[in-house]
Amino acid sequence: MGEPAGTMSESVPQSFEQKLGRIDEIVKQLESNSVPLDKAVELFQEGKRLSAECEALLKNAQATLDKAMEDTAK
């Protein structure tokens, strides 16, 4: 809806594990040296965005665990 078929948004990774898997795919593509420069830049940007999202998810999980530990210590 609204975006043409074949865009990145049709298979946007949602879970932490999916995001991490996509980052791994991006690294492999970039390391293959077979990606044109413009595509490599797009992949790099996607990887940076996914990395930031993963970091936020990890921080949120850590905060949740810290709170749970505080609650059980009371």
PDB file of N, CA, C and O in Angstrom:
ATOM      1  N   MET A   1       0.831  -1.184   0.000  1.00  0.00           N
ATOM      2  CA  MET A   1       0.000   0.000   0.000  1.00  0.00           C
ATOM      3  C   MET A   1       0.874   1.244   0.000  1.00  0.00           C
ATOM      4  O   MET A   1       1.512   1.554   1.006  1.00  0.00           O
ATOM      5  N   GLY A   2       0.907   1.937  -1.084  1.00  0.00           N
ATOM      6  CA  GLY A   2       1.654   3.167  -1.133  1.00  0.00           C
ATOM      7  C   GLY A   2       3.090   3.009  -1.584  1.00  0.00           C
ATOM      8  O   GLY A   2       3.636   3.918  -2.210  1.00  0.00           O
ATOM      9  N   GLU A   3       3.715   1.889  -1.288  1.00  0.00           N
ATOM     10  CA  GLU A   3       5.107   1.682  -1.703  1.00  0.00           C
ATOM     11  C   GLU A   3       5.155   0.589  -2.760  1.00  0.00           C
ATOM     12  O   GLU A   3       4.437  -0.406  -2.656  1.00  0.00           O
ATOM     13  N   PRO A   4       5.987   0.761  -3.765  1.00  0.00           N
ATOM     14  CA  PRO A   4       6.079  -0.246  -4.823  1.00  0.00           C
ATOM     15  C   PRO A   4       6.655  -1.557  -4.299  1.00  0.00           C
ATOM     16  O   PRO A   4       7.407  -1.582  -3.325  1.00  0.00           O
ATOM     17  N   ALA A   5       6.285  -2.639  -4.967  1.00  0.00           N
ATOM     18  CA  ALA A   5       6.823  -3.950  -4.601  1.00  0.00           C
ATOM     19  C   ALA A   5       8.334  -3.940  -4.758  1.00  0.00           C
ATOM     20  O   ALA A   5       8.877  -3.283  -5.646  1.00  0.00           O
ATOM     21  N   GLY A   6       9.004  -4.679  -3.882  1.00  0.00           N
ATOM     22  CA  GLY A   6      10.449  -4.773  -3.977  1.00  0.00           C
ATOM     23  C   GLY A   6      11.182  -3.790  -3.104  1.00  0.00           C
ATOM     24  O   GLY A   6      12.413  -3.777  -3.094  1.00  0.00           O
ATOM     25  N   THR A   7      10.457  -2.957  -2.362  1.00  0.00           N
ATOM     26  CA  THR A   7      11.133  -2.028  -1.469  1.00  0.00           C
ATOM     27  C   THR A   7      11.507  -2.748  -0.190  1.00  0.00           C
ATOM     28  O   THR A   7      10.982  -3.818   0.116  1.00  0.00           O
ATOM     29  N   MET A   8      12.427  -2.144   0.555  1.00  0.00           N
ATOM     30  CA  MET A   8      12.901  -2.754   1.790  1.00  0.00           C
ATOM     31  C   MET A   8      11.784  -2.893   2.814  1.00  0.00           C
ATOM     32  O   MET A   8      11.841  -3.784   3.661  1.00  0.00           O
ATOM     33  N   SER A   9      10.758  -2.025   2.758  1.00  0.00           N
ATOM     34  CA  SER A   9       9.744  -2.011   3.795  1.00  0.00           C
ATOM     35  C   SER A   9       8.848  -3.244   3.785  1.00  0.00           C
ATOM     36  O   SER A   9       8.190  -3.531   4.785  1.00  0.00           O
ATOM     37  N   GLU A  10       8.811  -3.974   2.681  1.00  0.00           N
ATOM     38  CA  GLU A  10       7.928  -5.132   2.660  1.00  0.00           C
ATOM     39  C   GLU A  10       8.463  -6.282   3.505  1.00  0.00           C
ATOM     40  O   GLU A  10       7.710  -7.200   3.831  1.00  0.00           O
ATOM     41  N   SER A  11       9.737  -6.256   3.866  1.00  0.00           N
ATOM     42  CA  SER A  11      10.283  -7.303   4.728  1.00  0.00           C
ATOM     43  C   SER A  11      11.141  -6.694   5.831  1.00  0.00           C
ATOM     44  O   SER A  11      12.247  -7.159   6.106  1.00  0.00           O
ATOM     45  N   VAL A  12      10.611  -5.644   6.456  1.00  0.00           N
ATOM     46  CA  VAL A  12      11.343  -4.965   7.523  1.00  0.00           C
ATOM     47  C   VAL A  12      11.400  -5.890   8.732  1.00  0.00           C
ATOM     48  O   VAL A  12      10.363  -6.338   9.221  1.00  0.00           O
ATOM     49  N   PRO A  13      12.617  -6.180   9.220  1.00  0.00           N
ATOM     50  CA  PRO A  13      12.728  -7.058  10.394  1.00  0.00           C
ATOM     51  C   PRO A  13      12.113  -6.396  11.619  1.00  0.00           C
ATOM     52  O   PRO A  13      12.334  -5.210  11.864  1.00  0.00           O
ATOM     53  N   GLN A  14      11.339  -7.161  12.392  1.00  0.00           N
ATOM     54  CA  GLN A  14      10.627  -6.610  13.533  1.00  0.00           C
ATOM     55  C   GLN A  14      11.271  -6.977  14.866  1.00  0.00           C
ATOM     56  O   GLN A  14      11.414  -6.115  15.733  1.00  0.00           O
ATOM     57  N   SER A  15      11.653  -8.214  15.045  1.00  0.00           N
ATOM     58  CA  SER A  15      12.209  -8.634  16.326  1.00  0.00           C
ATOM     59  C   SER A  15      13.717  -8.343  16.370  1.00  0.00           C
ATOM     60  O   SER A  15      14.358  -8.116  15.344  1.00  0.00           O
ATOM     61  N   PHE A  16      14.248  -8.358  17.575  1.00  0.00           N
ATOM     62  CA  PHE A  16      15.684  -8.168  17.754  1.00  0.00           C
ATOM     63  C   PHE A  16      16.450  -9.183  16.911  1.00  0.00           C
ATOM     64  O   PHE A  16      17.407  -8.836  16.219  1.00  0.00           O
ATOM     65  N   GLU A  17      16.018 -10.439  16.978  1.00  0.00           N
ATOM     66  CA  GLU A  17      16.709 -11.511  16.250  1.00  0.00           C
ATOM     67  C   GLU A  17      16.644 -11.297  14.746  1.00  0.00           C
ATOM     68  O   GLU A  17      17.617 -11.556  14.038  1.00  0.00           O
ATOM     69  N   GLN A  18      15.494 -10.823  14.251  1.00  0.00           N
ATOM     70  CA  GLN A  18      15.358 -10.553  12.821  1.00  0.00           C
ATOM     71  C   GLN A  18      16.268  -9.396  12.407  1.00  0.00           C
ATOM     72  O   GLN A  18      16.913  -9.444  11.360  1.00  0.00           O
ATOM     73  N   LYS A  19      16.308  -8.366  13.237  1.00  0.00           N
ATOM     74  CA  LYS A  19      17.164  -7.216  12.943  1.00  0.00           C
ATOM     75  C   LYS A  19      18.633  -7.635  12.915  1.00  0.00           C
ATOM     76  O   LYS A  19      19.383  -7.237  12.024  1.00  0.00           O
ATOM     77  N   LEU A  20      19.035  -8.435  13.894  1.00  0.00           N
ATOM     78  CA  LEU A  20      20.413  -8.911  13.956  1.00  0.00           C
ATOM     79  C   LEU A  20      20.746  -9.783  12.741  1.00  0.00           C
ATOM     80  O   LEU A  20      21.841  -9.691  12.186  1.00  0.00           O
ATOM     81  N   GLY A  21      19.806 -10.619  12.338  1.00  0.00           N
ATOM     82  CA  GLY A  21      19.996 -11.441  11.150  1.00  0.00           C
ATOM     83  C   GLY A  21      20.163 -10.605   9.898  1.00  0.00           C
ATOM     84  O   GLY A  21      20.990 -10.910   9.039  1.00  0.00           O
ATOM     85  N   ARG A  22      19.367  -9.542   9.801  1.00  0.00           N
ATOM     86  CA  ARG A  22      19.471  -8.645   8.637  1.00  0.00           C
ATOM     87  C   ARG A  22      20.815  -7.932   8.635  1.00  0.00           C
ATOM     88  O   ARG A  22      21.426  -7.765   7.580  1.00  0.00           O
ATOM     89  N   ILE A  23      21.281  -7.509   9.812  1.00  0.00           N
ATOM     90  CA  ILE A  23      22.607  -6.881   9.900  1.00  0.00           C
ATOM     91  C   ILE A  23      23.669  -7.850   9.399  1.00  0.00           C
ATOM     92  O   ILE A  23      24.577  -7.456   8.666  1.00  0.00           O
ATOM     93  N   ASP A  24      23.560  -9.110   9.789  1.00  0.00           N
ATOM     94  CA  ASP A  24      24.516 -10.132   9.339  1.00  0.00           C
ATOM     95  C   ASP A  24      24.489 -10.267   7.814  1.00  0.00           C
ATOM     96  O   ASP A  24      25.535 -10.371   7.174  1.00  0.00           O
ATOM     97  N   GLU A  25      23.282 -10.265   7.242  1.00  0.00           N
ATOM     98  CA  GLU A  25      23.155 -10.336   5.775  1.00  0.00           C
ATOM     99  C   GLU A  25      23.833  -9.137   5.112  1.00  0.00           C
ATOM    100  O   GLU A  25      24.529  -9.281   4.107  1.00  0.00           O
ATOM    101  N   ILE A  26      23.622  -7.956   5.686  1.00  0.00           N
ATOM    102  CA  ILE A  26      24.199  -6.735   5.131  1.00  0.00           C
ATOM    103  C   ILE A  26      25.726  -6.803   5.175  1.00  0.00           C
ATOM    104  O   ILE A  26      26.396  -6.461   4.200  1.00  0.00           O
ATOM    105  N   VAL A  27      26.270  -7.242   6.303  1.00  0.00           N
ATOM    106  CA  VAL A  27      27.731  -7.359   6.436  1.00  0.00           C
ATOM    107  C   VAL A  27      28.283  -8.308   5.375  1.00  0.00           C
ATOM    108  O   VAL A  27      29.294  -8.008   4.739  1.00  0.00           O
ATOM    109  N   LYS A  28      27.630  -9.442   5.185  1.00  0.00           N
ATOM    110  CA  LYS A  28      28.093 -10.409   4.181  1.00  0.00           C
ATOM    111  C   LYS A  28      28.062  -9.808   2.781  1.00  0.00           C
ATOM    112  O   LYS A  28      28.981 -10.014   1.989  1.00  0.00           O
ATOM    113  N   GLN A  29      26.989  -9.055   2.479  1.00  0.00           N
ATOM    114  CA  GLN A  29      26.900  -8.420   1.157  1.00  0.00           C
ATOM    115  C   GLN A  29      28.025  -7.403   0.973  1.00  0.00           C
ATOM    116  O   GLN A  29      28.666  -7.359  -0.078  1.00  0.00           O
ATOM    117  N   LEU A  30      28.258  -6.591   1.995  1.00  0.00           N
ATOM    118  CA  LEU A  30      29.294  -5.568   1.886  1.00  0.00           C
ATOM    119  C   LEU A  30      30.685  -6.192   1.804  1.00  0.00           C
ATOM    120  O   LEU A  30      31.551  -5.694   1.084  1.00  0.00           O
ATOM    121  N   GLU A  31      30.897  -7.274   2.536  1.00  0.00           N
ATOM    122  CA  GLU A  31      32.204  -7.939   2.508  1.00  0.00           C
ATOM    123  C   GLU A  31      32.467  -8.655   1.192  1.00  0.00           C
ATOM    124  O   GLU A  31      33.619  -8.945   0.868  1.00  0.00           O
ATOM    125  N   SER A  32      31.427  -8.942   0.435  1.00  0.00           N
ATOM    126  CA  SER A  32      31.597  -9.658  -0.829  1.00  0.00           C
ATOM    127  C   SER A  32      32.241  -8.788  -1.905  1.00  0.00           C
ATOM    128  O   SER A  32      32.716  -9.302  -2.917  1.00  0.00           O
ATOM    129  N   ASN A  33      32.258  -7.476  -1.691  1.00  0.00           N
ATOM    130  CA  ASN A  33      32.823  -6.524  -2.648  1.00  0.00           C
ATOM    131  C   ASN A  33      32.167  -6.595  -4.025  1.00  0.00           C
ATOM    132  O   ASN A  33      32.752  -6.166  -5.020  1.00  0.00           O
ATOM    133  N   SER A  34      30.947  -7.140  -4.081  1.00  0.00           N
ATOM    134  CA  SER A  34      30.267  -7.243  -5.372  1.00  0.00           C
ATOM    135  C   SER A  34      29.070  -6.302  -5.459  1.00  0.00           C
ATOM    136  O   SER A  34      28.269  -6.390  -6.390  1.00  0.00           O
ATOM    137  N   VAL A  35      28.952  -5.404  -4.488  1.00  0.00           N
ATOM    138  CA  VAL A  35      27.824  -4.479  -4.445  1.00  0.00           C
ATOM    139  C   VAL A  35      28.270  -3.132  -5.015  1.00  0.00           C
ATOM    140  O   VAL A  35      29.312  -2.608  -4.622  1.00  0.00           O
ATOM    141  N   PRO A  36      27.490  -2.572  -5.935  1.00  0.00           N
ATOM    142  CA  PRO A  36      27.828  -1.246  -6.452  1.00  0.00           C
ATOM    143  C   PRO A  36      27.841  -0.212  -5.319  1.00  0.00           C
ATOM    144  O   PRO A  36      27.165  -0.388  -4.305  1.00  0.00           O
ATOM    145  N   LEU A  37      28.599   0.845  -5.495  1.00  0.00           N
ATOM    146  CA  LEU A  37      28.789   1.846  -4.459  1.00  0.00           C
ATOM    147  C   LEU A  37      27.476   2.405  -3.919  1.00  0.00           C
ATOM    148  O   LEU A  37      27.300   2.500  -2.704  1.00  0.00           O
ATOM    149  N   ASP A  38      26.552   2.777  -4.810  1.00  0.00           N
ATOM    150  CA  ASP A  38      25.291   3.361  -4.337  1.00  0.00           C
ATOM    151  C   ASP A  38      24.496   2.374  -3.488  1.00  0.00           C
ATOM    152  O   ASP A  38      23.884   2.762  -2.493  1.00  0.00           O
ATOM    153  N   LYS A  39      24.503   1.115  -3.870  1.00  0.00           N
ATOM    154  CA  LYS A  39      23.822   0.074  -3.089  1.00  0.00           C
ATOM    155  C   LYS A  39      24.555  -0.161  -1.769  1.00  0.00           C
ATOM    156  O   LYS A  39      23.919  -0.384  -0.739  1.00  0.00           O
ATOM    157  N   ALA A  40      25.880  -0.111  -1.792  1.00  0.00           N
ATOM    158  CA  ALA A  40      26.669  -0.289  -0.573  1.00  0.00           C
ATOM    159  C   ALA A  40      26.353   0.811   0.437  1.00  0.00           C
ATOM    160  O   ALA A  40      26.263   0.549   1.636  1.00  0.00           O
ATOM    161  N   VAL A  41      26.188   2.032  -0.042  1.00  0.00           N
ATOM    162  CA  VAL A  41      25.848   3.147   0.845  1.00  0.00           C
ATOM    163  C   VAL A  41      24.464   2.918   1.459  1.00  0.00           C
ATOM    164  O   VAL A  41      24.272   3.130   2.657  1.00  0.00           O
ATOM    165  N   GLU A  42      23.501   2.485   0.640  1.00  0.00           N
ATOM    166  CA  GLU A  42      22.154   2.184   1.141  1.00  0.00           C
ATOM    167  C   GLU A  42      22.204   1.078   2.200  1.00  0.00           C
ATOM    168  O   GLU A  42      21.569   1.185   3.250  1.00  0.00           O
ATOM    169  N   LEU A  43      22.955   0.029   1.918  1.00  0.00           N
ATOM    170  CA  LEU A  43      23.068  -1.076   2.865  1.00  0.00           C
ATOM    171  C   LEU A  43      23.719  -0.622   4.167  1.00  0.00           C
ATOM    172  O   LEU A  43      23.288  -1.007   5.254  1.00  0.00           O
ATOM    173  N   PHE A  44      24.763   0.203   4.049  1.00  0.00           N
ATOM    174  CA  PHE A  44      25.433   0.717   5.235  1.00  0.00           C
ATOM    175  C   PHE A  44      24.460   1.521   6.096  1.00  0.00           C
ATOM    176  O   PHE A  44      24.414   1.359   7.315  1.00  0.00           O
ATOM    177  N   GLN A  45      23.687   2.386   5.450  1.00  0.00           N
ATOM    178  CA  GLN A  45      22.712   3.197   6.183  1.00  0.00           C
ATOM    179  C   GLN A  45      21.654   2.326   6.857  1.00  0.00           C
ATOM    180  O   GLN A  45      21.273   2.579   8.000  1.00  0.00           O
ATOM    181  N   GLU A  46      21.185   1.312   6.155  1.00  0.00           N
ATOM    182  CA  GLU A  46      20.213   0.383   6.738  1.00  0.00           C
ATOM    183  C   GLU A  46      20.827  -0.336   7.940  1.00  0.00           C
ATOM    184  O   GLU A  46      20.178  -0.489   8.975  1.00  0.00           O
ATOM    185  N   GLY A  47      22.066  -0.769   7.799  1.00  0.00           N
ATOM    186  CA  GLY A  47      22.747  -1.451   8.890  1.00  0.00           C
ATOM    187  C   GLY A  47      22.913  -0.560  10.105  1.00  0.00           C
ATOM    188  O   GLY A  47      22.722  -1.013  11.234  1.00  0.00           O
ATOM    189  N   LYS A  48      23.269   0.711   9.893  1.00  0.00           N
ATOM    190  CA  LYS A  48      23.400   1.658  11.007  1.00  0.00           C
ATOM    191  C   LYS A  48      22.061   1.856  11.712  1.00  0.00           C
ATOM    192  O   LYS A  48      21.999   1.906  12.941  1.00  0.00           O
ATOM    193  N   ARG A  49      20.987   1.968  10.923  1.00  0.00           N
ATOM    194  CA  ARG A  49      19.657   2.157  11.509  1.00  0.00           C
ATOM    195  C   ARG A  49      19.252   0.935  12.330  1.00  0.00           C
ATOM    196  O   ARG A  49      18.752   1.061  13.448  1.00  0.00           O
ATOM    197  N   LEU A  50      19.475  -0.243  11.761  1.00  0.00           N
ATOM    198  CA  LEU A  50      19.131  -1.475  12.469  1.00  0.00           C
ATOM    199  C   LEU A  50      19.980  -1.640  13.731  1.00  0.00           C
ATOM    200  O   LEU A  50      19.490  -2.108  14.759  1.00  0.00           O
ATOM    201  N   SER A  51      21.233  -1.259  13.648  1.00  0.00           N
ATOM    202  CA  SER A  51      22.120  -1.328  14.809  1.00  0.00           C
ATOM    203  C   SER A  51      21.606  -0.447  15.939  1.00  0.00           C
ATOM    204  O   SER A  51      21.600  -0.853  17.101  1.00  0.00           O
ATOM    205  N   ALA A  52      21.177   0.756  15.593  1.00  0.00           N
ATOM    206  CA  ALA A  52      20.632   1.673  16.602  1.00  0.00           C
ATOM    207  C   ALA A  52      19.343   1.108  17.210  1.00  0.00           C
ATOM    208  O   ALA A  52      19.118   1.219  18.415  1.00  0.00           O
ATOM    209  N   GLU A  53      18.507   0.505  16.372  1.00  0.00           N
ATOM    210  CA  GLU A  53      17.270  -0.099  16.868  1.00  0.00           C
ATOM    211  C   GLU A  53      17.576  -1.267  17.809  1.00  0.00           C
ATOM    212  O   GLU A  53      16.920  -1.425  18.838  1.00  0.00           O
ATOM    213  N   CYS A  54      18.566  -2.077  17.457  1.00  0.00           N
ATOM    214  CA  CYS A  54      18.962  -3.196  18.317  1.00  0.00           C
ATOM    215  C   CYS A  54      19.500  -2.694  19.652  1.00  0.00           C
ATOM    216  O   CYS A  54      19.193  -3.251  20.706  1.00  0.00           O
ATOM    217  N   GLU A  55      20.304  -1.638  19.595  1.00  0.00           N
ATOM    218  CA  GLU A  55      20.848  -1.072  20.825  1.00  0.00           C
ATOM    219  C   GLU A  55      19.723  -0.575  21.738  1.00  0.00           C
ATOM    220  O   GLU A  55      19.773  -0.771  22.952  1.00  0.00           O
ATOM    221  N   ALA A  56      18.713   0.067  21.152  1.00  0.00           N
ATOM    222  CA  ALA A  56      17.579   0.555  21.937  1.00  0.00           C
ATOM    223  C   ALA A  56      16.803  -0.618  22.548  1.00  0.00           C
ATOM    224  O   ALA A  56      16.381  -0.553  23.703  1.00  0.00           O
ATOM    225  N   LEU A  57      16.619  -1.676  21.778  1.00  0.00           N
ATOM    226  CA  LEU A  57      15.927  -2.854  22.298  1.00  0.00           C
ATOM    227  C   LEU A  57      16.703  -3.486  23.448  1.00  0.00           C
ATOM    228  O   LEU A  57      16.111  -3.908  24.442  1.00  0.00           O
ATOM    229  N   LEU A  58      18.023  -3.552  23.316  1.00  0.00           N
ATOM    230  CA  LEU A  58      18.855  -4.115  24.385  1.00  0.00           C
ATOM    231  C   LEU A  58      18.800  -3.261  25.646  1.00  0.00           C
ATOM    232  O   LEU A  58      18.713  -3.790  26.754  1.00  0.00           O
ATOM    233  N   LYS A  59      18.851  -1.944  25.479  1.00  0.00           N
ATOM    234  CA  LYS A  59      18.772  -1.054  26.639  1.00  0.00           C
ATOM    235  C   LYS A  59      17.428  -1.198  27.342  1.00  0.00           C
ATOM    236  O   LYS A  59      17.359  -1.198  28.571  1.00  0.00           O
ATOM    237  N   ASN A  60      16.364  -1.322  26.558  1.00  0.00           N
ATOM    238  CA  ASN A  60      15.036  -1.508  27.129  1.00  0.00           C
ATOM    239  C   ASN A  60      14.948  -2.838  27.876  1.00  0.00           C
ATOM    240  O   ASN A  60      14.388  -2.903  28.970  1.00  0.00           O
ATOM    241  N   ALA A  61      15.495  -3.884  27.292  1.00  0.00           N
ATOM    242  CA  ALA A  61      15.496  -5.197  27.951  1.00  0.00           C
ATOM    243  C   ALA A  61      16.299  -5.138  29.246  1.00  0.00           C
ATOM    244  O   ALA A  61      15.886  -5.703  30.259  1.00  0.00           O
ATOM    245  N   GLN A  62      17.434  -4.462  29.218  1.00  0.00           N
ATOM    246  CA  GLN A  62      18.261  -4.328  30.422  1.00  0.00           C
ATOM    247  C   GLN A  62      17.508  -3.581  31.512  1.00  0.00           C
ATOM    248  O   GLN A  62      17.556  -3.973  32.678  1.00  0.00           O
ATOM    249  N   ALA A  63      16.818  -2.516  31.149  1.00  0.00           N
ATOM    250  CA  ALA A  63      16.042  -1.743  32.126  1.00  0.00           C
ATOM    251  C   ALA A  63      14.923  -2.595  32.722  1.00  0.00           C
ATOM    252  O   ALA A  63      14.655  -2.525  33.922  1.00  0.00           O
ATOM    253  N   THR A  64      14.278  -3.389  31.888  1.00  0.00           N
ATOM    254  CA  THR A  64      13.219  -4.277  32.362  1.00  0.00           C
ATOM    255  C   THR A  64      13.772  -5.301  33.343  1.00  0.00           C
ATOM    256  O   THR A  64      13.167  -5.561  34.383  1.00  0.00           O
ATOM    257  N   LEU A  65      14.928  -5.885  33.011  1.00  0.00           N
ATOM    258  CA  LEU A  65      15.557  -6.864  33.906  1.00  0.00           C
ATOM    259  C   LEU A  65      16.015  -6.218  35.204  1.00  0.00           C
ATOM    260  O   LEU A  65      15.854  -6.795  36.280  1.00  0.00           O
ATOM    261  N   ASP A  66      16.585  -5.023  35.106  1.00  0.00           N
ATOM    262  CA  ASP A  66      17.029  -4.316  36.311  1.00  0.00           C
ATOM    263  C   ASP A  66      15.847  -4.056  37.235  1.00  0.00           C
ATOM    264  O   ASP A  66      15.951  -4.239  38.447  1.00  0.00           O
ATOM    265  N   LYS A  67      14.713  -3.625  36.660  1.00  0.00           N
ATOM    266  CA  LYS A  67      13.519  -3.360  37.462  1.00  0.00           C
ATOM    267  C   LYS A  67      13.011  -4.648  38.093  1.00  0.00           C
ATOM    268  O   LYS A  67      12.629  -4.659  39.263  1.00  0.00           O
ATOM    269  N   ALA A  68      13.004  -5.716  37.337  1.00  0.00           N
ATOM    270  CA  ALA A  68      12.540  -7.001  37.873  1.00  0.00           C
ATOM    271  C   ALA A  68      13.427  -7.454  39.030  1.00  0.00           C
ATOM    272  O   ALA A  68      12.933  -7.978  40.028  1.00  0.00           O
ATOM    273  N   MET A  69      14.721  -7.252  38.895  1.00  0.00           N
ATOM    274  CA  MET A  69      15.653  -7.629  39.966  1.00  0.00           C
ATOM    275  C   MET A  69      15.415  -6.767  41.202  1.00  0.00           C
ATOM    276  O   MET A  69      15.474  -7.269  42.324  1.00  0.00           O
ATOM    277  N   GLU A  70      15.147  -5.479  41.011  1.00  0.00           N
ATOM    278  CA  GLU A  70      14.863  -4.584  42.143  1.00  0.00           C
ATOM    279  C   GLU A  70      13.573  -5.015  42.842  1.00  0.00           C
ATOM    280  O   GLU A  70      13.498  -5.026  44.071  1.00  0.00           O
ATOM    281  N   ASP A  71      12.555  -5.372  42.046  1.00  0.00           N
ATOM    282  CA  ASP A  71      11.266  -5.778  42.605  1.00  0.00           C
ATOM    283  C   ASP A  71      11.388  -7.051  43.426  1.00  0.00           C
ATOM    284  O   ASP A  71      10.742  -7.191  44.465  1.00  0.00           O
ATOM    285  N   THR A  72      12.223  -7.985  42.958  1.00  0.00           N
ATOM    286  CA  THR A  72      12.352  -9.254  43.692  1.00  0.00           C
ATOM    287  C   THR A  72      13.260  -9.101  44.908  1.00  0.00           C
ATOM    288  O   THR A  72      13.213  -9.928  45.819  1.00  0.00           O
ATOM    289  N   ALA A  73      14.077  -8.068  44.934  1.00  0.00           N
ATOM    290  CA  ALA A  73      14.987  -7.860  46.069  1.00  0.00           C
ATOM    291  C   ALA A  73      14.278  -7.216  47.250  1.00  0.00           C
ATOM    292  O   ALA A  73      14.811  -7.200  48.360  1.00  0.00           O
ATOM    293  N   LYS A  74      13.088  -6.686  47.023  1.00  0.00           N
ATOM    294  CA  LYS A  74      12.362  -5.991  48.086  1.00  0.00           C
ATOM    295  C   LYS A  74      11.664  -6.949  49.015  1.00  0.00           C
ATOM    296  O   LYS A  74      11.008  -6.521  49.964  1.00  0.00           O
TER     297      LYS A  74
END
